[in-house]
Amino acid sequence: MAKPLVLDETWLNRIVEQTTGLQYGSVVITVHDGRIVQIDRTERTRYDQPSKPQHVDTPKNKQASKDDSLRIVQ
C-alpha cells in the first residue's frame, strides 16, 4: 500500500520556487517511499513564427566565406 505523502513548509516553498516565473515548461516531482526526493524543472522558450517563410536562394556549390558566419544581433 502506498504511503501518504506529507508536504512540509520546506517542500511547499521549493515547489513554489520552481513554478514561479515558468511560462512554458514542466515541473516533475519525484517521490520515493512517500517522500519527495527530487524536483526537475524544464523550461521552454517559444518564439513566434514569421507569417511567411523566408527563402534565401543560394548556389549549392558556394564556398563559405568570413561574411557567411553566424552573427549575434543585439
C-alpha positions in Angstrom: 0.0 0.0 0.0 1.2 3.5 -0.8 2.5 5.7 2.0 0.7 9.0 2.4 2.7 11.9 1.0 3.5 14.5 3.7 4.4 18.0 2.5 6.1 20.3 5.0 6.7 24.1 4.5 10.1 23.5 3.1 8.9 21.3 0.2 5.9 23.6 -0.5 8.4 26.6 -0.8 10.6 24.6 -3.1 7.7 23.7 -5.4 6.5 27.3 -5.5 10.1 28.4 -6.2 10.3 26.0 -9.2 7.0 27.1 -10.7 7.4 30.8 -10.2 8.1 32.6 -13.5 7.6 29.5 -15.6 5.7 30.4 -18.8 6.1 27.2 -20.8 7.5 24.0 -19.4 7.0 21.4 -16.8 7.8 20.7 -13.2 8.3 17.0 -12.3 8.2 15.9 -8.7 9.8 12.5 -7.9 8.5 10.6 -4.9 10.2 7.5 -3.3 8.6 5.7 -0.4 6.1 8.5 0.2 8.8 11.2 0.3 9.7 13.9 -2.3 13.3 13.3 -3.3 13.7 15.5 -6.4 12.1 18.3 -8.3 13.0 18.7 -12.0 12.2 21.9 -13.9 12.2 22.0 -17.7 11.6 25.4 -19.2 10.8 26.0 -22.8 11.2 29.2 -24.8 8.7 29.8 -27.6 9.2 32.1 -30.4 6.5 33.5 -32.7 6.8 32.0 -36.2 7.0 34.5 -39.1 3.8 34.7 -41.0 5.6 33.9 -44.3 8.6 31.7 -44.6 11.6 33.4 -46.0 13.6 31.5 -48.6 17.1 32.5 -49.4 18.3 31.3 -52.8 21.9 30.2 -52.6 24.0 28.2 -55.1 24.7 24.6 -54.0 28.5 24.7 -54.6 29.1 28.1 -52.9 32.2 28.2 -50.7 31.6 29.6 -47.2 33.4 32.9 -46.5 34.1 35.0 -43.5 30.9 37.0 -44.2 28.8 33.9 -44.0 29.4 33.3 -40.3 26.7 33.5 -37.7 26.3 36.9 -36.2 24.6 37.9 -32.9 22.3 40.9 -33.2 21.6 42.8 -30.0 
